Amino acid sequence: MSQVHLIAPSGYCINQEAAQRGVARLLDDGHQVQNQTIIPRRQQRFAGTETQRLNDINALTHLEGANQIVLAVRGGYGASRLLEQIDWQGLAERQQQDPLLIWWP
């Protein structure tokens, strides 16, 4: 099955139980779910510090393996604070080598 890599670029996941049910559903369906430790992470109203959230995104440039699905745990305006620091060139190069399917609500 697929490999799902979680990121948390925006707001804190308020409904922790729903997030865990989602992970359990993916696992039950045979998917691998990576980076689950970001789900409970919190810094004020965000899903971690700006550095942590930026690292979630920029780490995608080195994410190994083909057919990776990147799933943002939650959307929100918090990611807009990171736009100037995202490694856009690195992400573009990664997409040209082994495209990631990125779903960001």
C-alpha positions as protocol buffer text, in pm:
chain_id: "A"
residue {
  index: 1
  type: MET
  ca { x: 0 y: 0 z: 0 }
}
residue {
  index: 2
  type: SER
  ca { x: 93 y: 366 z: 17 }
}
residue {
  index: 3
  type: GLN
  ca { x: 326 y: 550 z: 248 }
}
residue {
  index: 4
  type: VAL
  ca { x: 162 y: 850 z: 415 }
}
residue {
  index: 5
  type: HIS
  ca { x: 390 y: 1116 z: 562 }
}
residue {
  index: 6
  type: LEU
  ca { x: 221 y: 1356 z: 804 }
}
residue {
  index: 7
  type: ILE
  ca { x: 313 y: 1724 z: 832 }
}
residue {
  index: 8
  type: ALA
  ca { x: 174 y: 1993 z: 1062 }
}
residue {
  index: 9
  type: PRO
  ca { x: 244 y: 2331 z: 900 }
}
residue {
  index: 10
  type: SER
  ca { x: -43 y: 2528 z: 1051 }
}
residue {
  index: 11
  type: GLY
  ca { x: -268 y: 2513 z: 1352 }
}
residue {
  index: 12
  type: TYR
  ca { x: -265 y: 2272 z: 1643 }
}
residue {
  index: 13
  type: CYS
  ca { x: -477 y: 1961 z: 1594 }
}
residue {
  index: 14
  type: ILE
  ca { x: -761 y: 2040 z: 1832 }
}
residue {
  index: 15
  type: ASN
  ca { x: -939 y: 1706 z: 1792 }
}
residue {
  index: 16
  type: GLN
  ca { x: -665 y: 1462 z: 1887 }
}
residue {
  index: 17
  type: GLU
  ca { x: -905 y: 1167 z: 1898 }
}
residue {
  index: 18
  type: ALA
  ca { x: -1019 y: 1228 z: 1540 }
}
residue {
  index: 19
  type: ALA
  ca { x: -659 y: 1248 z: 1423 }
}
residue {
  index: 20
  type: GLN
  ca { x: -576 y: 919 z: 1594 }
}
residue {
  index: 21
  type: ARG
  ca { x: -886 y: 756 z: 1441 }
}
residue {
  index: 22
  type: GLY
  ca { x: -768 y: 875 z: 1100 }
}
residue {
  index: 23
  type: VAL
  ca { x: -423 y: 726 z: 1152 }
}
residue {
  index: 24
  type: ALA
  ca { x: -579 y: 400 z: 1275 }
}
residue {
  index: 25
  type: ARG
  ca { x: -800 y: 387 z: 966 }
}
residue {
  index: 26
  type: LEU
  ca { x: -501 y: 433 z: 736 }
}
residue {
  index: 27
  type: LEU
  ca { x: -305 y: 166 z: 922 }
}
residue {
  index: 28
  type: ASP
  ca { x: -602 y: -73 z: 914 }
}
residue {
  index: 29
  type: ASP
  ca { x: -620 y: -26 z: 537 }
}
residue {
  index: 30
  type: GLY
  ca { x: -256 y: -134 z: 512 }
}
residue {
  index: 31
  type: HIS
  ca { x: -89 y: 203 z: 467 }
}
residue {
  index: 32
  type: GLN
  ca { x: 230 y: 306 z: 645 }
}
residue {
  index: 33
  type: VAL
  ca { x: 193 y: 632 z: 838 }
}
residue {
  index: 34
  type: GLN
  ca { x: 514 y: 821 z: 908 }
}
residue {
  index: 35
  type: ASN
  ca { x: 579 y: 1119 z: 1135 }
}
residue {
  index: 36
  type: GLN
  ca { x: 287 y: 1061 z: 1373 }
}
residue {
  index: 37
  type: THR
  ca { x: 470 y: 1243 z: 1652 }
}
residue {
  index: 38
  type: ILE
  ca { x: 362 y: 1577 z: 1503 }
}
residue {
  index: 39
  type: ILE
  ca { x: -5 y: 1520 z: 1589 }
}
residue {
  index: 40
  type: PRO
  ca { x: 9 y: 1625 z: 1958 }
}
residue {
  index: 41
  type: ARG
  ca { x: 278 y: 1889 z: 1904 }
}
residue {
  index: 42
  type: ARG
  ca { x: 170 y: 2235 z: 2016 }
}
residue {
  index: 43
  type: GLN
  ca { x: 308 y: 2586 z: 2055 }
}
residue {
  index: 44
  type: GLN
  ca { x: 29 y: 2827 z: 2152 }
}
residue {
  index: 45
  type: ARG
  ca { x: -233 y: 2790 z: 1876 }
}
residue {
  index: 46
  type: PHE
  ca { x: 9 y: 2635 z: 1626 }
}
residue {
  index: 47
  type: ALA
  ca { x: 129 y: 2280 z: 1566 }
}
residue {
  index: 48
  type: GLY
  ca { x: 474 y: 2356 z: 1698 }
}
residue {
  index: 49
  type: THR
  ca { x: 720 y: 2639 z: 1671 }
}
residue {
  index: 50
  type: GLU
  ca { x: 772 y: 2812 z: 1337 }
}
residue {
  index: 51
  type: THR
  ca { x: 1104 y: 2627 z: 1305 }
}
residue {
  index: 52
  type: GLN
  ca { x: 940 y: 2289 z: 1366 }
}
residue {
  index: 53
  type: ARG
  ca { x: 660 y: 2357 z: 1118 }
}
residue {
  index: 54
  type: LEU
  ca { x: 903 y: 2489 z: 858 }
}
residue {
  index: 55
  type: ASN
  ca { x: 1121 y: 2181 z: 907 }
}
residue {
  index: 56
  type: ASP
  ca { x: 816 y: 1961 z: 839 }
}
residue {
  index: 57
  type: ILE
  ca { x: 781 y: 2120 z: 498 }
}
residue {
  index: 58
  type: ASN
  ca { x: 1149 y: 2151 z: 406 }
}
residue {
  index: 59
  type: ALA
  ca { x: 1218 y: 1791 z: 511 }
}
residue {
  index: 60
  type: LEU
  ca { x: 1002 y: 1684 z: 219 }
}
residue {
  index: 61
  type: THR
  ca { x: 1292 y: 1771 z: -13 }
}
residue {
  index: 62
  type: HIS
  ca { x: 1479 y: 1469 z: 130 }
}
residue {
  index: 63
  type: LEU
  ca { x: 1184 y: 1237 z: 186 }
}
residue {
  index: 64
  type: GLU
  ca { x: 1295 y: 901 z: 51 }
}
residue {
  index: 65
  type: GLY
  ca { x: 1086 y: 664 z: -152 }
}
residue {
  index: 66
  type: ALA
  ca { x: 850 y: 680 z: -442 }
}
residue {
  index: 67
  type: ASN
  ca { x: 472 y: 706 z: -421 }
}
residue {
  index: 68
  type: GLN
  ca { x: 474 y: 912 z: -103 }
}
residue {
  index: 69
  type: ILE
  ca { x: 154 y: 1081 z: 4 }
}
residue {
  index: 70
  type: VAL
  ca { x: 206 y: 1392 z: 216 }
}
residue {
  index: 71
  type: LEU
  ca { x: -91 y: 1474 z: 436 }
}
residue {
  index: 72
  type: ALA
  ca { x: -124 y: 1793 z: 637 }
}
residue {
  index: 73
  type: VAL
  ca { x: -293 y: 1710 z: 967 }
}
residue {
  index: 74
  type: ARG
  ca { x: -471 y: 2041 z: 962 }
}
residue {
  index: 75
  type: GLY
  ca { x: -486 y: 2350 z: 745 }
}
residue {
  index: 76
  type: GLY
  ca { x: -493 y: 2709 z: 859 }
}
residue {
  index: 77
  type: TYR
  ca { x: -330 y: 3045 z: 820 }
}
residue {
  index: 78
  type: GLY
  ca { x: -25 y: 2948 z: 1024 }
}
residue {
  index: 79
  type: ALA
  ca { x: 151 y: 2816 z: 714 }
}
residue {
  index: 80
  type: SER
  ca { x: 138 y: 3159 z: 551 }
}
residue {
  index: 81
  type: ARG
  ca { x: 388 y: 3275 z: 812 }
}
residue {
  index: 82
  type: LEU
  ca { x: 640 y: 3027 z: 667 }
}
residue {
  index: 83
  type: LEU
  ca { x: 612 y: 3100 z: 295 }
}
residue {
  index: 84
  type: GLU
  ca { x: 928 y: 3310 z: 260 }
}
residue {
  index: 85
  type: GLN
  ca { x: 1143 y: 3042 z: 426 }
}
residue {
  index: 86
  type: ILE
  ca { x: 1022 y: 2734 z: 239 }
}
residue {
  index: 87
  type: ASP
  ca { x: 1285 y: 2566 z: 20 }
}
residue {
  index: 88
  type: TRP
  ca { x: 1083 y: 2607 z: -299 }
}
residue {
  index: 89
  type: GLN
  ca { x: 1376 y: 2509 z: -522 }
}
residue {
  index: 90
  type: GLY
  ca { x: 1437 y: 2192 z: -323 }
}
residue {
  index: 91
  type: LEU
  ca { x: 1069 y: 2099 z: -337 }
}
residue {
  index: 92
  type: ALA
  ca { x: 1060 y: 2160 z: -713 }
}
residue {
  index: 93
  type: GLU
  ca { x: 1364 y: 1935 z: -762 }
}
residue {
  index: 94
  type: ARG
  ca { x: 1207 y: 1664 z: -544 }
}
residue {
  index: 95
  type: GLN
  ca { x: 886 y: 1682 z: -746 }
}
residue {
  index: 96
  type: GLN
  ca { x: 1080 y: 1635 z: -1068 }
}
residue {
  index: 97
  type: GLN
  ca { x: 1259 y: 1323 z: -935 }
}
residue {
  index: 98
  type: ASP
  ca { x: 982 y: 1137 z: -750 }
}
residue {
  index: 99
  type: PRO
  ca { x: 666 y: 1346 z: -729 }
}
residue {
  index: 100
  type: LEU
  ca { x: 494 y: 1368 z: -394 }
}
residue {
  index: 101
  type: LEU
  ca { x: 117 y: 1375 z: -373 }
}
residue {
  index: 102
  type: ILE
  ca { x: 61 y: 1661 z: -129 }
}
residue {
  index: 103
  type: TRP
  ca { x: -280 y: 1713 z: 28 }
}
residue {
  index: 104
  type: TRP
  ca { x: -311 y: 2032 z: 229 }
}
residue {
  index: 105
  type: PRO
  ca { x: -663 y: 2123 z: 342 }
}
